[in-house]
């Protein structure tokens, strides 16, 4: 009986870790989206990975880029997490269904990595407009 229980725990372990990683990645995305809603550039910028910070060396440049190029993420009516998948030991891709402030539907594909300090950081976001929508 103990052997079966031990085997079950070993087999269940990676799935639980994957779920925990996705939950932590979702929390990072949520922190950033909430910061956008408050126009808190510093808090939003803090969720970005070092590679993003190299491209945008300060929080004001970063949030300006988001306002202009990722408006559905910056301002939206709804923001609902979809499927997430692991991309390796320290990577996650998380899908998000978004309805922008004008009622247009989008999918955002966030990519995240875990930093050396154990924190999840956003490395990118790809926006895809729902088929058949105009904006």
C-alpha positions, 0 to 999 in steps of 0.5 A: 500500500505504501509503495502505491501511495509513494508512486502516486505522489511521484506521478502527481508531483510534476502535474502539481508543479506545472499547475503551480507554475501556471498559477504563479505565471497568471499572478504575474500577468494579473499584477501587470494588468492591474497596474495598467488599470491604475496607470502605475508604470513602475508596477507594470514594468516590474513584471517585465523580463530583463530582455524587455527592460533592455528594449525599454530602459524605463517604465515610462517608455514601456507603458507608452509602448503598451498604450500604443501597441497593446491597447486591448491589454492596457484597457479592456472590458474583460480579461479571462485566462484560458489554457496555459502550457509549460515550455520547459523547466522555466517557461510558460505560455498563457492564453488570455481571452480579452474583450477590448474597451470597444467590444472587440475580441482578442486572444493574448498569448503571454510568454513568461520565464522564471528568473534566477530569483524564482519570480515569473517575468513576462517576456512577450505578448502576442495579440491576435484579433478574433476572426471576423472582427473589425477595428 
